[in-house]
Amino acid sequence: MGIYPPIDVLPSLSRLMNAGIGEGKTRADHRAVADQLYALYAEGRDLRRLVAIIGESALSADDRRVLDFADKFERTFVGQGFVDRDIDETLTVVWEMLSQIPTCLLKRIPQDFIDKYYG
């Protein structure tokens, strides 16, 4: 798939991330954003399997956005290559990707974070 490093994201949840998230360690939106990314990516992978059976034309507009998000997530976040960025830069990249998803689908992110970072 051209992803470097070559990992499968869904079964590769990082226990180290859980120890590194929290007040004084990362931004307040980190946990909610991580949970939302995981949920959207899992949904996008499920949609890929559905597309293989029924075709992309049978998807709703929101489903197509989620499918596109999963592809972009793999290319720009998972397949980051040799990019060296800190957590603030990474969260900025993530919010840029999330801004392509309607806010009504961002069910794991509190509204105050959406108000602050979405767009």
Helices and strands as residue ranges (DSSP letters): H 15-20, H 30-54, G 56-58, H 61-73, I 74-78, H 87-98, G 103-105, H 111-117
